[in-house]
């Protein structure tokens, strides 16, 4: 098994999530529409939950956190963990790692069936291999990697313990 080369430890990952939370809160300032955080399973949902807890300190908007499931290799079926009213809401799609932008593009599929007030995207780690026309609005760490590298966000018992390259 290849050696794990950590790019973020637990403390650094928490700092990145906190910074992205502050950026999101600032962009939502003066916007009282409800916020829906959609975490892409599995690690993206963990990031969304951590961010949601922090975000409550900075905004007064009502907030809902749901998870989204899709096959990242063949994302034909995109399923939300529960029915969500999207009309007039601020939607934030959250994933752990952005490789090509494919997951974020397909994550838009069920959201575009509604009429949200805004749609924003957020990733903890962004690789610079965009093949699809989606650039995350909020990025914890941008990293130039080779296409052969794979980045994994490590979650243990609902806690992000780090991110590494294999």
DSSP file (Angstrom, degrees, kcal/mol; ACC not computed):
  #  RESIDUE AA STRUCTURE BP1 BP2  ACC     N-H-->O    O-->H-N    N-H-->O    O-->H-N    TCO  KAPPA ALPHA  PHI   PSI    X-CA   Y-CA   Z-CA
    1    1 A X              0   0    0      0, 0.0     3,-0.1     0, 0.0     0, 0.0   0.000 360.0 360.0 360.0 134.1    0.0    0.0    0.0
    2    2 A X        -     0   0    0      1,-0.1     2,-0.2   164,-0.1   164,-0.0  -0.234 360.0-100.4 -62.9 152.0    1.4    3.4   -0.9
    3    3 A X        -     0   0    0      1,-0.1     2,-0.5   163,-0.1    -1,-0.1  -0.470  33.8-117.2 -73.1 142.1    2.5    5.7    1.9
    4    4 A X        -     0   0    0     -2,-0.2     2,-0.8    -3,-0.1   162,-0.2  -0.698  22.4-162.0 -81.4 124.5    0.2    8.5    3.0
    5    5 A X  E     -A  165   0A   0    160,-2.0   160,-2.5    -2,-0.5     2,-0.1  -0.888  18.5-141.8-107.1 101.1    1.7   11.9    2.4
    6    6 A X  E     +A  164   0A   0     -2,-0.8   158,-0.3   158,-0.3     3,-0.1  -0.401  28.4 173.5 -69.6 133.5   -0.4   14.2    4.6
    7    7 A X  E    S+     0   0A   0    156,-2.9     2,-0.3     1,-0.4   157,-0.2   0.564  75.8  26.1-108.7 -20.2   -1.2   17.7    3.2
    8    8 A X  E     -A  163   0A   0    155,-1.8   155,-2.2   133,-0.0    -1,-0.4  -0.991  68.1-157.1-141.7 134.8   -3.5   18.6    6.1
    9    9 A X  E  >  -A  162   0A   0     -2,-0.3     4,-2.6   153,-0.2   153,-0.2  -0.457  44.2 -89.7 -96.7-177.7   -3.6   17.5    9.7
   10   10 A X  H  > S+     0   0    0    151,-0.7     4,-2.1     1,-0.2     5,-0.2   0.909 126.9  47.0 -60.6 -44.3   -6.7   17.7   11.9
   11   11 A X  H  > S+     0   0    0      2,-0.2     4,-2.2     1,-0.2    -1,-0.2   0.919 113.4  48.0 -64.6 -44.7   -5.9   21.2   13.2
   12   12 A X  H  > S+     0   0    0      2,-0.2     4,-2.4     1,-0.2    -2,-0.2   0.896 110.6  51.5 -64.8 -40.5   -5.1   22.5    9.7
   13   13 A X  H  X S+     0   0    0     -4,-2.6     4,-2.4     1,-0.2    -1,-0.2   0.915 109.9  49.9 -62.3 -42.3   -8.3   21.0    8.3
   14   14 A X  H  X S+     0   0    0     -4,-2.1     4,-2.2    -5,-0.2    -2,-0.2   0.894 110.1  50.9 -63.0 -39.8  -10.3   22.6   11.1
   15   15 A X  H  X S+     0   0    0     -4,-2.2     4,-2.5     2,-0.2    -2,-0.2   0.913 109.8  49.8 -63.2 -42.9   -8.7   26.0   10.4
   16   16 A X  H  X S+     0   0    0     -4,-2.4     4,-2.4     1,-0.2    -2,-0.2   0.914 111.4  48.6 -62.9 -43.6   -9.5   25.7    6.7
   17   17 A X  H  X S+     0   0    0     -4,-2.4     4,-2.1     1,-0.2    -1,-0.2   0.896 111.2  50.6 -64.6 -39.6  -13.2   24.9    7.4
   18   18 A X  H  X S+     0   0    0     -4,-2.2     4,-2.3     2,-0.2    -2,-0.2   0.920 110.5  49.0 -64.5 -43.4  -13.4   27.9    9.9
   19   19 A X  H  X S+     0   0    0     -4,-2.5     4,-2.2     1,-0.2    -2,-0.2   0.924 111.6  48.7 -62.4 -43.9  -11.9   30.3    7.3
   20   20 A X  H  X S+     0   0    0     -4,-2.4     4,-2.5     1,-0.2    -1,-0.2   0.868 108.9  54.8 -64.2 -35.0  -14.4   29.1    4.6
   21   21 A X  H  X S+     0   0    0     -4,-2.1     4,-2.8     2,-0.2    -1,-0.2   0.930 108.3  48.0 -61.7 -45.6  -17.2   29.5    7.2
   22   22 A X  H  X S+     0   0    0     -4,-2.3     4,-2.3     2,-0.2    -2,-0.2   0.898 111.5  50.3 -62.9 -40.7  -16.2   33.1    7.7
   23   23 A X  H  X S+     0   0    0     -4,-2.2     4,-2.1     2,-0.2    -1,-0.2   0.923 112.5  46.6 -63.0 -44.1  -16.0   33.7    4.0
   24   24 A X  H  X S+     0   0    0     -4,-2.5     4,-1.7     2,-0.2    -2,-0.2   0.927 111.5  51.1 -63.8 -45.3  -19.5   32.2    3.5
   25   25 A X  H  X S+     0   0    0     -4,-2.8     4,-0.6     1,-0.2    -1,-0.2   0.900 110.0  50.5 -59.4 -41.1  -20.9   34.2    6.4
   26   26 A X  H >< S+     0   0    0     -4,-2.3     3,-0.8     1,-0.2    -1,-0.2   0.911 110.5  48.6 -64.1 -41.8  -19.5   37.4    5.0
   27   27 A X  H 3< S+     0   0    0     -4,-2.1    -1,-0.2     1,-0.2    -2,-0.2   0.753 111.2  50.6 -70.7 -23.2  -21.0   36.7    1.5
   28   28 A X  H >< S+     0   0    0     -4,-1.7     3,-2.6    -5,-0.2    -1,-0.2   0.532  81.0 126.6 -88.5  -6.9  -24.4   35.9    3.1
   29   29 A X  T << S+     0   0    0     -3,-0.8     3,-0.1    -4,-0.6    -3,-0.1  -0.280  80.6  12.1 -55.8 128.6  -24.3   39.2    5.1
   30   30 A X  T 3  S+     0   0    0      1,-0.2     2,-0.6     2,-0.0    -1,-0.3   0.436 103.7 107.8  82.7  -0.2  -27.5   41.1    4.4
   31   31 A X    <   +     0   0    0     -3,-2.6    -1,-0.2     1,-0.1    30,-0.2  -0.930  42.9 179.4-111.6 107.8  -29.1   38.1    2.8
   32   32 A X        +     0   0    0     -2,-0.6    30,-0.4    -3,-0.1    -1,-0.1   0.353  38.1 122.4 -95.7   8.1  -31.8   36.6    5.0
   33   33 A X  S    S-     0   0    0      1,-0.1    56,-0.1    28,-0.1    28,-0.1  -0.384  74.4 -92.4 -66.0 146.5  -32.9   33.7    2.8
   34   34 A X        -     0   0    0     54,-0.2    56,-3.1    27,-0.1     2,-0.4  -0.181  38.9-132.3 -57.4 153.3  -32.6   30.3    4.3
   35   35 A X  E     -cd  63  90B   0     27,-2.8    29,-2.1    54,-0.2     2,-0.5  -0.917  15.0-165.5-113.4 133.8  -29.4   28.3    3.7
   36   36 A X  E     -cd  64  91B   0     54,-3.0    56,-2.6    -2,-0.4     2,-0.6  -0.972   6.1-160.2-119.4 116.4  -29.2   24.7    2.6
   37   37 A X  E     -cd  65  92B   0     27,-3.0    29,-2.6    -2,-0.5     2,-0.6  -0.855   7.1-165.7 -93.9 122.0  -25.8   23.0    3.0
   38   38 A X  E     -cd  66  93B   0     54,-3.2    56,-3.3    -2,-0.6     2,-0.5  -0.920   2.5-162.9-113.9 108.6  -25.6   20.0    0.8
   39   39 A X  E     -cd  67  94B   0     27,-2.6    29,-2.7    -2,-0.6     2,-0.6  -0.775  16.7-132.6 -92.9 129.6  -22.7   17.7    1.7
   40   40 A X  E  >> -c   68   0B   0     54,-3.0     4,-1.3    -2,-0.5     5,-0.7  -0.715  52.8 -69.9 -83.2 122.8  -21.6   15.1   -0.9
   41   41 A X  T  45S-     0   0    0     27,-3.0    29,-0.2    -2,-0.6     2,-0.2  -0.173  96.8  -1.7 -59.7 146.5  -21.2   11.8    0.8
   42   42 A X  T >>5S+     0   0    0     27,-0.1     4,-1.4    53,-0.0     3,-0.6  -0.790 134.4  12.8 -99.0 -46.1  -19.3   10.8    2.7
   43   43 A X  H 3>5S+     0   0    0      1,-0.2     4,-2.4     2,-0.2     5,-0.2   0.840 122.5  60.5 -64.6 -33.2  -16.5   13.2    3.6
   44   44 A X  H 3X5S+     0   0    0     -4,-1.3     4,-2.3     1,-0.2    -1,-0.2   0.856 103.0  52.5 -62.2 -34.2  -18.3   16.2    2.0
   45   45 A X  H <><S+     0   0    0     -5,-0.7     4,-2.4    -3,-0.6    -1,-0.2   0.894 107.5  51.3 -67.6 -39.6  -21.2   15.6    4.4
   46   46 A X  H  X S+     0   0    0     -4,-1.4     4,-2.3     2,-0.2    -2,-0.2   0.923 110.4  48.6 -62.6 -43.9  -18.8   15.6    7.4
   47   47 A X  H  X S+     0   0    0     -4,-2.4     4,-2.8     1,-0.2    -2,-0.2   0.920 111.1  51.4 -61.1 -43.2  -17.3   19.0    6.1
   48   48 A X  H  X S+     0   0    0     -4,-2.3     4,-2.6     1,-0.2    -2,-0.2   0.895 109.8  49.1 -61.3 -41.4  -20.9   20.3    5.8
   49   49 A X  H  X S+     0   0    0     -4,-2.4     4,-1.9     2,-0.2    -1,-0.2   0.915 113.0  46.3 -66.2 -43.2  -21.8   19.3    9.3
   50   50 A X  H  X S+     0   0    0     -4,-2.3     4,-1.7     1,-0.2    -2,-0.2   0.935 115.1  47.3 -62.8 -45.9  -18.7   20.9   10.8
   51   51 A X  H  X S+     0   0    0     -4,-2.8     4,-3.0     1,-0.2    -2,-0.2   0.899 108.6  55.2 -62.8 -41.6  -19.2   24.1    8.7
   52   52 A X  H  X S+     0   0    0     -4,-2.6     4,-1.6     1,-0.2    -1,-0.2   0.896 105.6  51.3 -60.3 -42.4  -22.9   24.2    9.7
   53   53 A X  H  < S+     0   0    0     -4,-1.9     4,-0.4     1,-0.2    -1,-0.2   0.908 115.5  42.4 -61.6 -41.8  -22.1   24.2   13.4
   54   54 A X  H >< S+     0   0    0     -4,-1.7     3,-1.6     1,-0.2     4,-0.4   0.902 108.7  58.5 -70.4 -40.8  -19.6   27.0   12.9
   55   55 A X  H >X S+     0   0    0     -4,-3.0     3,-1.7     1,-0.3     4,-1.5   0.813  92.0  68.7 -62.1 -32.1  -21.9   29.0   10.6
   56   56 A X  T 3< S+     0   0    0     -4,-1.6    -1,-0.3     1,-0.3    -2,-0.2   0.763  94.3  58.8 -58.4 -25.5  -24.7   29.2   13.2
   57   57 A X  T <4 S+     0   0    0     -3,-1.6    -1,-0.3    -4,-0.4    -2,-0.2   0.733 113.4  36.2 -73.5 -21.9  -22.4   31.5   15.2
   58   58 A X  T <4 S+     0   0    0     -3,-1.7     2,-0.3    -4,-0.4    -2,-0.2   0.600 113.6  46.2-113.2 -14.9  -22.2   34.1   12.4
   59   59 A X     <  -     0   0    0     -4,-1.5   -27,-0.0     2,-0.1   -30,-0.0  -0.899  52.3-153.8-129.3 159.8  -25.6   34.2   10.6
   60   60 A X        +     0   0    0     -2,-0.3    -1,-0.1     2,-0.1     3,-0.1   0.428  59.6 117.9-107.6  -2.8  -29.2   34.3   11.7
   61   61 A X  S    S-     0   0    0    -30,-0.2     2,-0.1     1,-0.1   -27,-0.1  -0.256  75.4-104.8 -60.0 148.5  -30.6   32.6    8.6
   62   62 A X        -     0   0    0    -30,-0.4   -27,-2.8   -26,-0.0     2,-0.4  -0.490  45.2-158.3 -69.6 152.2  -32.4   29.4    9.1
   63   63 A X  E     -c   35   0B   0    -29,-0.2     2,-0.4    -2,-0.1   -27,-0.2  -0.986  18.9-171.7-141.5 144.9  -30.2   26.5    8.0
   64   64 A X  E     -c   36   0B   0    -29,-2.1   -27,-3.0    -2,-0.4     2,-0.5  -0.995   9.7-155.5-134.7 140.3  -30.7   22.9    6.9
   65   65 A X  E     +c   37   0B   0     -2,-0.4     2,-0.3   -29,-0.2   -27,-0.2  -0.976  21.6 164.4-119.1 125.3  -28.0   20.3    6.3
   66   66 A X  E     -c   38   0B   0    -29,-2.6   -27,-2.6    -2,-0.5     2,-0.3  -0.879  27.6-126.9-130.9 164.7  -28.6   17.4    3.9
   67   67 A X  E     -c   39   0B   0     -2,-0.3    14,-2.8   -29,-0.2     2,-0.4  -0.839  12.9-149.1-114.9 156.6  -26.4   14.9    2.2
   68   68 A X  E     -cE  40  80B   0    -29,-2.7   -27,-3.0    -2,-0.3     2,-0.5  -0.959   6.6-157.8-123.5 138.4  -26.2   14.0   -1.5
   69   69 A X  E     + E   0  79B   0     10,-3.1    10,-2.6    -2,-0.4     2,-0.3  -0.968  24.4 145.8-120.4 132.2  -25.3   10.6   -2.9
   70   70 A X  E     - E   0  78B   0     -2,-0.5     2,-0.8     8,-0.2     8,-0.1  -0.978  52.7-106.2-156.2 152.3  -23.9   10.0   -6.3
   71   71 A X        -     0   0    0      6,-0.5     6,-0.1     3,-0.3     5,-0.0  -0.728  29.6-153.7 -78.6 113.7  -21.5    7.6   -8.0
   72   72 A X  S    S+     0   0    0     -2,-0.8     3,-0.3     1,-0.2    -1,-0.2   0.732  92.3  46.1 -66.9 -21.8  -18.6    9.9   -8.7
   73   73 A X  S    S+     0   0    0      1,-0.2    -1,-0.2    -3,-0.0     2,-0.2   0.838 132.2  16.7 -86.4 -36.3  -17.4    7.8  -11.6
   74   74 A X  S    S-     0   0    0      3,-0.1     2,-2.2    -3,-0.0     3,-0.5  -0.636  75.4-178.5-134.8  74.5  -20.9    7.4  -13.3
   75   75 A X        +     0   0    0     -3,-0.3    -3,-0.1     1,-0.2     3,-0.1  -0.274  36.3 126.5 -81.4  57.3  -23.0   10.2  -11.7
   76   76 A X        +     0   0    0     -2,-2.2     2,-0.6     1,-0.2    -1,-0.2   0.888  68.5  51.7 -79.6 -37.7  -26.3    9.5  -13.5
   77   77 A X        -     0   0    0     -3,-0.5     2,-0.5    -6,-0.1    -6,-0.5  -0.890  66.0-177.7-103.6 119.2  -28.4    9.2  -10.3
   78   78 A X  E     -E   70   0B   0     -2,-0.6     2,-0.4    -8,-0.1    -8,-0.2  -0.971   9.1-175.8-117.3 119.1  -28.1   12.0   -7.8
   79   79 A X  E     -E   69   0B   0    -10,-2.6   -10,-3.1    -2,-0.5     2,-0.3  -0.956  17.3-146.9-125.5 130.2  -30.1   11.6   -4.6
   80   80 A X  E     -E   68   0B   0     -2,-0.4   -12,-0.2   -12,-0.2     3,-0.1  -0.673  25.6-123.2 -88.8 149.7  -30.6   13.9   -1.7
   81   81 A X  S    S+     0   0    0    -14,-2.8     2,-0.3    -2,-0.3   -13,-0.1   0.708  92.1   5.8 -67.0 -20.1  -31.0   12.4    1.8
   82   82 A X  S    S-     0   0    0    -15,-0.3     2,-0.2     2,-0.0    -1,-0.1  -0.983  91.6 -83.2-155.8 160.8  -34.4   14.1    2.2
   83   83 A X        -     0   0    0     -2,-0.3     2,-0.4    -3,-0.1    -2,-0.0  -0.499  49.1-170.3 -67.5 133.3  -36.8   16.2    0.2
   84   84 A X        -     0   0    0     -2,-0.2     2,-0.6   -48,-0.0   -48,-0.0  -0.993  25.1-131.5-132.1 132.4  -35.7   19.8    0.3
   85   85 A X        +     0   0    0     -2,-0.4    29,-0.0     1,-0.2    -2,-0.0  -0.745  28.6 177.2 -78.4 118.8  -37.6   22.9   -0.8
   86   86 A X    >   +     0   0    0     -2,-0.6     3,-2.0    30,-0.1    31,-0.3   0.653  35.6 117.1-100.2 -19.2  -35.0   24.8   -2.9
   87   87 A X  T 3  S-     0   0    0      1,-0.3    29,-0.3    29,-0.2     3,-0.1  -0.280  90.6  -2.8 -59.2 126.8  -37.0   27.8   -4.1
   88   88 A X  T 3  S+     0   0    0     27,-2.8    -1,-0.3     1,-0.2     2,-0.2   0.558 104.9 124.7  73.8   9.0  -35.6   31.1   -2.9
   89   89 A X    <   -     0   0    0     -3,-2.0    28,-1.8   -56,-0.1    29,-1.6  -0.661  66.5-117.0-103.9 157.8  -32.9   29.5   -0.8
   90   90 A X  E     -df  35 118B   0    -56,-3.1   -54,-3.0    -2,-0.2     2,-0.4  -0.839  36.0-160.1 -89.1 114.9  -29.1   29.9   -0.7
   91   91 A X  E     -df  36 119B   0     27,-3.2    29,-2.7    -2,-0.7     2,-0.5  -0.831  11.8-172.3-102.2 133.2  -27.6   26.5   -1.7
   92   92 A X  E     -df  37 120B   0    -56,-2.6   -54,-3.2    -2,-0.4     2,-0.5  -0.970   9.5-156.8-125.7 115.9  -24.1   25.6   -0.8
   93   93 A X  E     -df  38 121B   0     27,-2.9    29,-2.6    -2,-0.5     2,-0.5  -0.808  15.7-166.1 -91.8 126.7  -22.8   22.3   -2.3
   94   94 A X  E     +df  39 122B   0    -56,-3.3   -54,-3.0    -2,-0.5     2,-0.3  -0.954  13.4 168.4-123.8 127.3  -19.9   20.9   -0.3
   95   95 A X  E     - f   0 123B   0     27,-2.5    29,-1.3    -2,-0.5    30,-0.1  -0.891  36.1-129.6-129.3 163.4  -17.4   18.2   -1.2
   96   96 A X  E    S+     0   0B   0     -2,-0.3    29,-2.3     1,-0.3    28,-0.4   0.939  90.3  13.7 -77.5 -47.6  -14.2   17.0    0.3
   97   97 A X  E     - f   0 125B   0     27,-0.2     2,-0.6    26,-0.1    -1,-0.3  -0.992  60.1-152.8-134.8 135.6  -12.0   17.1   -2.9
   98   98 A X  E     + f   0 126B   0     27,-2.5    29,-3.1    -2,-0.4    31,-0.2  -0.942  25.3 160.5-105.9 118.0  -12.5   18.6   -6.3
   99   99 A X  S    S-     0   0    0     -2,-0.6    30,-1.0    27,-0.2    -1,-0.2   0.870  78.7 -10.0 -97.9 -66.3  -10.6   16.7   -9.0
  100  100 A X  S    S-     0   0    0     30,-0.2    31,-2.8    28,-0.1    32,-2.0   0.545  89.7-109.9-112.9 -12.2  -12.0   17.5  -12.3
  101  101 A X  S  > S+     0   0    0     29,-0.2     4,-2.1    30,-0.2     5,-0.2   0.304  85.8 118.7  94.9  -7.5  -15.2   19.4  -11.4
  102  102 A X  H  > S+     0   0    0      1,-0.2     4,-2.5     2,-0.2     5,-0.3   0.922  72.0  49.1 -58.6 -49.0  -17.4   16.5  -12.6
  103  103 A X  H  > S+     0   0    0      1,-0.2     4,-2.1     2,-0.2    -1,-0.2   0.919 111.5  49.3 -60.3 -44.0  -19.0   15.8   -9.2
  104  104 A X  H  > S+     0   0    0      2,-0.2     4,-0.8     1,-0.2    -1,-0.2   0.876 110.6  51.1 -64.7 -36.7  -19.9   19.5   -8.7
  105  105 A X  H >< S+     0   0    0     -4,-2.1     3,-1.0     1,-0.2     4,-0.4   0.955 113.9  42.9 -63.9 -49.4  -21.4   19.7  -12.1
  106  106 A X  H >< S+     0   0    0     -4,-2.5     3,-1.2     1,-0.3     4,-0.4   0.792 104.5  65.1 -69.4 -26.8  -23.6   16.6  -11.6
  107  107 A X  H 3X S+     0   0    0     -4,-2.1     4,-0.6    -5,-0.3     3,-0.3   0.763  93.6  63.1 -64.9 -23.3  -24.5   17.8   -8.1
  108  108 A X  H <X S+     0   0    0     -3,-1.0     4,-2.6    -4,-0.8    -1,-0.3   0.740  80.5  88.3 -70.3 -22.8  -26.2   20.7   -9.7
  109  109 A X  H <4 S+     0   0    0     -3,-1.2     4,-0.4    -4,-0.4    -1,-0.2   0.883  94.3  32.8 -48.5 -58.5  -28.7   18.4  -11.4
  110  110 A X  H >4 S+     0   0    0     -4,-0.4     3,-0.6    -3,-0.3     4,-0.3   0.796 116.8  58.3 -72.7 -23.6  -31.4   18.1   -8.7
  111  111 A X  H >< S+     0   0    0     -4,-0.6     3,-1.4     1,-0.2     5,-0.4   0.866  98.5  57.8 -72.6 -35.4  -30.8   21.7   -7.6
  112  112 A X  T 3< S+     0   0    0     -4,-2.6    -1,-0.2     1,-0.3    -2,-0.2   0.604  90.8  72.4 -72.8 -10.1  -31.5   23.2  -11.0
  113  113 A X  T <  S+     0   0    0     -3,-0.6    -1,-0.3    -4,-0.4    -2,-0.2   0.728 102.0  49.2 -73.2 -20.9  -35.0   21.6  -10.8
  114  114 A X  S <  S-     0   0    0     -3,-1.4     2,-0.2    -4,-0.3   -29,-0.0  -0.277  92.8-113.0 -99.9-168.4  -35.8   24.2   -8.2
  115  115 A X        -     0   0    0     -2,-0.1   -27,-2.8     3,-0.0    -3,-0.1  -0.618  39.0-175.5-130.1  72.5  -35.3   27.9   -8.3
  116  116 A X        -     0   0    0     -5,-0.4   -26,-0.2   -29,-0.3   -29,-0.2  -0.248  31.8-130.2 -68.2 157.2  -32.7   28.7   -5.6
  117  117 A X  S    S-     0   0    0    -28,-1.8     2,-0.3   -31,-0.3   -27,-0.2   0.895  88.8  -6.2 -70.4 -41.1  -31.8   32.3   -4.7
  118  118 A X  E     -f   90   0B   0    -29,-1.6   -27,-3.2     2,-0.0     2,-0.4  -0.990  57.8-152.4-151.9 154.9  -28.1   31.4   -5.1
  119  119 A X  E     +f   91   0B   0     -2,-0.3     2,-0.3   -29,-0.2   -27,-0.2  -0.996  20.7 172.6-130.5 126.4  -25.9   28.4   -5.6
  120  120 A X  E     -f   92   0B   0    -29,-2.7   -27,-2.9    -2,-0.4     2,-0.4  -0.918  17.9-143.7-129.5 158.2  -22.3   28.2   -4.3
  121  121 A X  E     -f   93   0B   0     -2,-0.3    17,-1.7   -29,-0.2    16,-1.2  -0.931  13.9-175.9-125.7 149.1  -19.7   25.5   -4.1
  122  122 A X  E     -fg  94 138B   0    -29,-2.6   -27,-2.5    -2,-0.4     2,-0.3  -0.999   3.1-179.7-145.5 137.2  -17.1   24.6   -1.5
  123  123 A X  E     -fg  95 139B   0     15,-2.4    17,-2.0    -2,-0.3   -27,-0.2  -0.992  27.1-143.8-136.3 146.7  -14.4   22.0   -1.3
  124  124 A X  E    S+     0   0B   0    -29,-1.3    17,-1.4   -28,-0.4     2,-0.4   0.913  94.6  21.2 -72.4 -42.4  -11.8   21.3    1.4
  125  125 A X  E    S-fg  97 141B   0    -29,-2.3   -27,-2.5    15,-0.2     2,-0.5  -0.994  70.2-162.8-130.9 130.2   -9.1   20.4   -1.1
  126  126 A X  E     -fg  98 142B   0     15,-3.1    17,-3.0    -2,-0.4     2,-0.3  -0.951   3.3-159.6-113.6 125.7   -9.0   21.5   -4.8
  127  127 A X  E     - g   0 143B   0    -29,-3.1     2,-0.9    -2,-0.5    17,-0.2  -0.718  25.8-123.3 -92.9 154.1   -6.8   19.8   -7.3
  128  128 A X  S    S+     0   0    0     15,-0.9   -28,-0.1    -2,-0.3   -29,-0.1  -0.398  79.2 104.9-100.6  58.7   -6.0   21.8  -10.4
  129  129 A X        +     0   0    0    -30,-1.0    -1,-0.2    -2,-0.9     2,-0.2  -0.272  46.5 174.6-127.1  45.9   -7.3   19.4  -13.1
  130  130 A X        +     0   0    0      1,-0.2   -29,-0.2   -29,-0.1   -30,-0.2  -0.357  15.7 158.9 -62.3 123.5  -10.5   21.1  -14.0
  131  131 A X        +     0   0    0    -31,-2.8     2,-0.3    -2,-0.2   -30,-0.2   0.473  64.4  58.6-114.5 -14.9  -12.2   19.4  -17.0
  132  132 A X  S    S-     0   0    0    -32,-2.0     2,-2.1     2,-0.2   -30,-0.1  -0.846  95.4-105.9-118.1 153.8  -15.7   20.7  -16.3
  133  133 A X  S    S+     0   0    0     -2,-0.3     2,-0.4    -3,-0.1   -32,-0.1  -0.200  82.9 106.7 -80.2  51.6  -16.7   24.4  -16.1
  134  134 A X        -     0   0    0     -2,-2.1     2,-0.5   -34,-0.2    -2,-0.2  -0.988  42.3-177.1-129.9 124.7  -17.1   24.6  -12.3
  135  135 A X        -     0   0    0     -2,-0.4   -14,-0.2   -31,-0.1    -2,-0.0  -0.984  35.8-112.4-117.4 124.3  -14.6   26.4  -10.1
  136  136 A X        -     0   0    0     -2,-0.5   -14,-0.2     1,-0.1     3,-0.1  -0.255  14.0-146.7 -57.7 140.2  -15.3   26.1   -6.4
  137  137 A X  S    S+     0   0    0    -16,-1.2     2,-0.4     1,-0.2   -15,-0.2   0.821  88.7  34.0 -74.1 -32.8  -16.3   29.4   -4.7
  138  138 A X  E    S-g  122   0B   0    -17,-1.7   -15,-2.4  -115,-0.0     2,-0.4  -0.992  70.8-178.5-129.3 128.6  -14.6   28.4   -1.5
  139  139 A X  E     -g  123   0B   0     -2,-0.4   -15,-0.2   -17,-0.2     3,-0.2  -0.993  18.9-165.1-131.5 128.9  -11.5   26.4   -1.3
  140  140 A X  E    S+     0   0B   0    -17,-2.0     2,-0.4    -2,-0.4   -15,-0.2   0.947  83.6   0.6 -73.0 -50.5   -9.7   25.2    1.9
  141  141 A X  E     -g  125   0B   0    -17,-1.4   -15,-3.1   -18,-0.2     2,-0.4  -0.977  62.7-153.0-144.8 125.3   -6.4   24.2    0.1
  142  142 A X  E     -g  126   0B   0     -2,-0.4     2,-0.4   -17,-0.2   -15,-0.2  -0.848  23.2-177.4 -96.3 134.5   -5.5   24.4   -3.6
  143  143 A X  E     -g  127   0B   0    -17,-3.0   -15,-0.9    -2,-0.4     2,-0.6  -0.989  25.7-140.3-141.2 126.9   -2.9   21.8   -4.5
  144  144 A X        +     0   0    0     -2,-0.4     2,-0.3   -17,-0.2   -17,-0.1  -0.771  38.8 163.0 -83.8 123.0   -1.1   21.1   -7.8
  145  145 A X        -     0   0    0     -2,-0.6     2,-0.2     4,-0.1   -17,-0.1  -0.834  41.1-100.6-131.5 168.8   -0.9   17.4   -8.2
  146  146 A X    >   -     0   0    0     -2,-0.3     3,-0.9     1,-0.1   -17,-0.1  -0.552  37.7-112.5 -83.2 161.4   -0.2   14.9  -10.9
  147  147 A X  T 3  S+     0   0    0      1,-0.2    -1,-0.1    -2,-0.2   -18,-0.0   0.749 117.8  58.8 -66.6 -21.1   -3.2   13.2  -12.5
  148  148 A X  T 3  S+     0   0    0      2,-0.1    -1,-0.2    18,-0.0     2,-0.1   0.728  87.1  94.2 -80.0 -21.6   -2.0    9.9  -10.9
  149  149 A X    <   -     0   0    0     -3,-0.9     2,-0.4    16,-0.1    -4,-0.1  -0.384  61.4-157.3 -69.4 148.4   -2.1   11.3   -7.4
  150  150 A X        -     0   0    0     -2,-0.1    16,-3.0     2,-0.0     2,-0.5  -0.996   3.4-149.1-127.8 133.8   -5.2   10.7   -5.4
  151  151 A X  E     -B  165   0A   0     -2,-0.4     2,-0.4    14,-0.2    14,-0.2  -0.889  13.4-170.9-106.2 132.0   -6.3   12.8   -2.4
  152  152 A X  E     -B  164   0A   0     12,-2.7    12,-2.4    -2,-0.5     2,-0.6  -0.980  15.9-147.3-123.1 128.9   -8.2   11.3    0.4
  153  153 A X  E     -B  163   0A   0     -2,-0.4     2,-0.6    10,-0.2    10,-0.3  -0.863  23.3-141.2 -92.5 124.6   -9.9   13.1    3.3
  154  154 A X  E     -B  162   0A   0      8,-3.1     7,-2.7    -2,-0.6     8,-1.0  -0.768  21.0-177.3 -95.3 122.1   -9.7   10.9    6.3
  155  155 A X  E     -B  160   0A   0     -2,-0.6     2,-0.4     5,-0.2     5,-0.2  -0.975   3.4-178.6-120.7 128.5  -12.7   10.9    8.6
  156  156 A X  E >  S-B  159   0A   0      3,-2.7     3,-1.6    -2,-0.5    -2,-0.0  -0.989  72.9 -17.1-129.1 122.9  -12.8    8.9   11.9
  157  157 A X  T 3  S-     0   0    0     -2,-0.4    -1,-0.1     1,-0.3     3,-0.1   0.881 129.0 -50.4  51.3  44.6  -15.9    8.8   14.1
  158  158 A X  T 3  S+     0   0    0      1,-0.2     2,-0.4    -3,-0.0    -1,-0.3   0.569 116.8 112.5  75.0   8.6  -17.3   11.9   12.4
  159  159 A X  E <   - B   0 156A   0     -3,-1.6    -3,-2.7  -109,-0.0     2,-0.7  -0.939  68.8-128.0-116.3 136.8  -14.1   13.9   12.8
  160  160 A X  E     + B   0 155A   0     -2,-0.4    -5,-0.2    -5,-0.2  -146,-0.1  -0.730  28.5 176.9 -80.0 116.0  -11.8   15.0   10.0
  161  161 A X  E     -     0   0A   0     -7,-2.7  -151,-0.7    -2,-0.7     2,-0.3   0.542  54.6 -59.8-100.4  -8.1   -8.4   13.8   11.0
  162  162 A X  E     -AB   9 154A   0     -8,-1.0    -8,-3.1  -153,-0.2     2,-0.4  -0.912  41.5-104.5 156.9 179.3   -6.5   14.9    7.9
  163  163 A X  E     -AB   8 153A   0   -155,-2.2  -156,-2.9    -2,-0.3  -155,-1.8  -0.996  34.2-180.0-137.7 141.1   -6.1   14.8    4.2
  164  164 A X  E     -AB   6 152A   0    -12,-2.4   -12,-2.7    -2,-0.4     2,-0.4  -0.942  25.6-123.7-142.0 161.5   -3.3   12.9    2.3
  165  165 A X  E      AB   5 151A   0   -160,-2.5  -160,-2.0    -2,-0.3   -14,-0.2  -0.890 360.0 360.0-104.5 133.4   -2.0   12.2   -1.1
  166  166 A X              0   0    0    -16,-3.0   -15,-0.1    -2,-0.4    -1,-0.1   0.316 360.0 360.0-124.4 360.0   -1.5    8.6   -2.2
